[in-house]
Amino acid sequence: MQQKYALVGDVGGTNARLALCELATGAISHAKTFAGAEHPSLEVVIRHYLDEVSEPVRQACIAIACPIQGDWVAMTNHSWEFSIEETRQNLGLEQLHVINDFTAVSMAIPMLGEGDRIQIGGEAPQSGKPIAIYGAGTGLGVAHLLQAQGQWISLPGEGGHVDFAANTEEEDAVLQVMRGELGHVSAERFLSGPGLVNLYRGLVKSDGREPETLAPKDITERALEGSCLDCRRTLSLFCVLMGRFAGNLALNMGTFGGIYIAGGIVPRFQEFFLASGFRVAFEDKGRFKSYLHPIPVFLITHEGPGLLGAGAYLRQSLGHLIG
């Protein structure tokens, strides 16, 4: 009997989202979110989910927030560790693909409709040119996407852990504070949920004051309601640094196919972000401003690009054409 559905998942440092992917069309349904801290393993979460949906599946693709190198998977921002092959056997699956979370987000790009993204400057994306995808959440994820001979090829990596590059006196001052606390300061140390807290602390301490103990949610809420100037400065700087980082990605690979912003943080203050200094910072590359000017940037508004992309990755591996 031919299977109608496959299992897809998007596992981050905080939550695990599972869903069914219709193999014929790529449509995602029956999505459910599980809090990672409440379950001892990914296998347990998958068993719970499959028991609930009562649909037979033989193939699965799980996107997960960590480097995928070989059979053993150990999450960067969570305690789960497992063997891919052992998990496949225990769950009775014919195929179990485990891919990087931003590999999945990148594979979602060809599946997005016009209503699933908002363009922030630039011109139309150029067909056949490289695409970059990045996003801030629990960490900072990065991937690139190429098309060759009718296939979409995702290039995963750990670009969020490159050295943070300051470009103003304010950014220098924040970097100096955080270097004293952390030693090595990567881009993820600022462009993530915990990074918002680091930015806030760096700004306040560089002014010679003592910061409050705030969570990322506190910072964004206070910034948006205008009740805290330090929080508003933090959120504004976060948007600028997102722009600088995107400009670096564009220079690295000539991403005239577009740059896409994913991740769970920016959608929480979408209006603020669109009105921020993001695009100016993106193009602020001195002699190469004119090179970056036509490159479009898109904010992904689709609610589940990781699930959509995990499904696309699995379907392409089974011979389906994507996009």
N, C-alpha and C positions, 0 to 999 in steps of 0.2 A: 504494500500500500504506500503510495506516494505521500510524503509528509507535506502538510499545508504550512506549518509554522516551524521556525527555529527559535531558540532562546537567545536573547541578546542582553547584555548587561553593561552598565557604566558604573564603575566602582571608584569612588574617591576617598579622600582621607576621612570624611565624615559620614557619607551615606553611600549605600549601594542601591542602584536603580536597576530593576529587571523588567523585561517586557518580552512580548512575542513579536517576531518579524514575519510577515507573510512573504514566503519565498518567491512567489510569482511577481509581486509588485514592490516589495520593500516597505510596505505600510507597517507602522508600529502600533501595537494595541496592548491592552491589559498591563499598562505600566504600573509598577508599584515600587515605593521607596522604603528601604530598610535602614535603620540606624546601625552603623557598623559596630559601635561600642556595645550594642545589646546582644551581639551574636559572636560565638567563639570562632567561627570560620566562614569563609565564603561558601563552602560546600553546604553547610547547615542552612544558610540563607537561600541557596538555590533549591534545596529540598523543600523548604517551607513554601517557596513560590510555586514550584511545580505541583505540589500537593493542592494548592489553592486553585490554580487555573485548570488543572485536570486535562491538559492537552498533551498528547504524546509528542515529544521532540527527540530527534536523533543528532541534530547539529546545534552547536552553540558557539557564540563569539562574545567574549567578555573583554571589555576595555577597562584597563586598570591603571591607576595613577602611580606608576613606577617604571623603571627601565625593565624591559623584557629581554633577558639574555639566557637562553637555554630553558631547561625544564623547571627549574626552581624559581618561584616568584616570591619576593619579599617586598612588601609595600614600604614606600619611603615615609609616608605620614600616617601609618597605621600599623598595628601589630600583626596583621594577618600574613601568614606564610604558607605556601603549599606547592606541591608537585602538580604540574599540569596533567601529566599522564595518569598519575594516581587518581586525581580528581575525575578525569574523564572516565576511567574504569569504574570508580565508585558510583558515578551517576548513570552508568550504562549508556553513554553517548558514543556515537560513531566518530564524531569529530568535535574537538574542543579547541577553538582558537583563543589564545589570550594575547591581546595586543595592548600597546601603550594607549592611554586615554586620548592623547592628542593625535595618534594615528587614526583613531575612530573619528574624532572631530574633523580631521582633514578629509576623511573619506565621505563625510556628510556633505561637503561643499557641492559636489555635482548634483546632489539630491535636493538642494535648497531651492525654493521658489522665490519670486520677487518679494512676496510678503513675509519671508523668513529672514530678511536682512535690511539694514538701513545703511545707505552709503554716506560716508563722511569725506567729502572732497574727492578730487581726482577726476579722471575721465572714465570711460567704459573699460572694463577689464579686457585684456587682449587674449584671444583664444590661443591655446598652446603654450603660453608663457607660465613660468613658475608661480606658485601661490604659496603664501605663508599664512600660518594659523597660530595664534597665541592667545593666552587667556589667563587671568588671575582668578584663583580660587583659594583652596587650602595652600596651594603652591602656585608656581608659574609654569605653565605648559607651553611647549613650542613644537611645531612640526612644519614640514613643507610638503607640497603636493605637485606632482608632475603627471602629464599624460603622454603615453608612448604606445604606439601601435594599438590604440583602442582600449588600453588598460590604464587605470589610475594607479600611480605608484606613490605611496606615502613614505616620506623620509623622516622617521622619528629621531629624536635626539633629546638631549637634556639642556637645551638652550637657556632655560630659566636660571641655570647655575653659572652662567658667564659672569665675569667681574662686573660689578656695577660701575658705570661711567658717569661721573658728575660733570656738569657743563656750566654751572653758575656758582657764584659765591655761596648762595643759600644751599645748593646741593652739596657743595664742598663741606660746608659746616655740618650738615646732617650726616654725611658720610664719615666725617671725623669722629662724631659722637658714637656712631654705630660700630665703627672700626674698633674703638676702645672697648665696647661691650662684647663684640662678636669675633673680633679678629678678621677673618676673611668676610667680605661683604659681597654677596652675589646680587644679581638683579631681583631674584625671588625674595630677598630679605626686605624689599620695599614694595614689590608688585605682587601682592598676595593679601589674604586676610590678615595674617600676622604682620605682614609688611606695612599695613596701614598703621598698626600700633607702633612699629619701629619708626615710621616717618613722623608720627605725632611726637614720640619721645625725643627724636632727634631735633625736631624744630624747637620744642620747648626747652630742652636742655642746652641747645646752642645759644639760646637767649639768656642763659644763666638762671633759669627757673626750674622748679621741680614739677614734672608732669603728674597728672592724676593717673589712677589705675583704670584704664578704659578698655573695653572690648571693641573689636572692629565695628560692630553694630552700633555701639554708643557713638563712635566717631562720625559715622555716616549720618546718623539721626541728628546729632547736634549740628553738623555742618549744614544739612538741608534745612533745618528749622531756623538757622541763624543764631543759635543761642551760645555758640562758642567760636570765637575768632580763630583760635588755634586749630580747632577741628576743620573749619572751613579752609584755612591755609593748607592743612594736611590733604584734604580731598582735592583741592586745586593742584597741588604739587603731584599727587598721585596721577592725575589725568595728564599732566605735562610729561611725567616720566614714562607713562604708557606710550605717549607719542614719540618720545626719543627712542624708546626700545623698538617700536614698530619701524621707525626710520632706519635703524641699524639692520633689522631683518631685511628690509627692502634693498638696502645697499649690498648685503651679503649675496643675494641670489637674483637680483634684478627681477623682483616679483611684480611684473607688469600684468600678471593674471589677477592681482589683488592681494590685499592683506585682510584677514578675517579675525575679528576679536570674539573670543568665546569666554567661557568661565563664568562663575556664579556671582562675581562682585559687581561688575559694571552695570548689568541690568537693574540693580537696586537703586541706581541714581542716573538712569539713562538721560533724562532731560538735562541734568547738571553736566554730565559728560559731553553731550553734544554741543553745549554752550561754552565749554572749557577751552583751554589753550592747547588741546590735544593736537589738532591739525597743524597749527603753527609750529609746535615742537617737532612733529613728524617731519616737516620740510626743513627744519633748522639745521641744515648740514653744510653751511658755508657755500663753497664752490659748487656743491652738488644739489643745491635747492631746486634748480630747474630740472634735474634728473628725476627728483622725487615728485615734483608737482603733478604730473599726470597719473601717478599710481593711485588707484582707488583703495580706500579702506572701507570695510564693511563691518558693522556691528551685527552679529548673529542674534536674531530675536526668536528663532525656533526654540521651543522649550526643552527639547531633548536631542541635541545634535550628536551626543555621544552614542545614544541608542540607535539613532538613524544611521550613523556611520559604521557602527559595529555590524548592523544589518547589511549595509552596502559592501563592507569588506568580506563578509561571509558569502553573500550572493555572488560577488565577483569571483571568489575562489571556487564557486560551484559552476562557473561558466556564464553567468548572467552579465549583460551589458549594463553599465551604471551610467546614469545621467543622459 
